[in-house]
């Protein structure tokens, strides 16, 4: 009788253990459902914990994926898609808030830059540049430049140059 009782107890424990074991697709569904209810109030720390739990579930899913039925595979992929959408939505929301903060500060930044513009100094700088350019232009000795250019052109053997250019043209045209 003891043996029968022990066997019965062992069978009951095994049955209860099997009955309480929740499949990964079920656990992933429950995890995603819980996240869907709470994620809008998540802090950065909450997201970190959530992602750690999610990563562990996905790692387990990858290890056992081939053993799942088609229905379990579909449910698993749907849960992953739902979670990914929540993460993306949260990231976009955070980025929008950050962008909004930056955009809100732009007018103040521009006004600060405008206040820093010293128009009197700017006017002096522009006048200084103008005076400098006028001085450069006035210092150019155009007569000397003209004379140098005339000297260059007088020293070029234009007849020889013409002869060489005609030979090159004939070569390129294929007539020589």
PyMOL commands that set and color helices and strands:
alter all, ss='L'
color gray80, all
select helices_A, chain A and resi 2-20+24-41+44-67+70-116+119-139+142-155+158-173
alter helices_A, ss='H'
color red, helices_A
deselect
rebuild
show_as cartoon
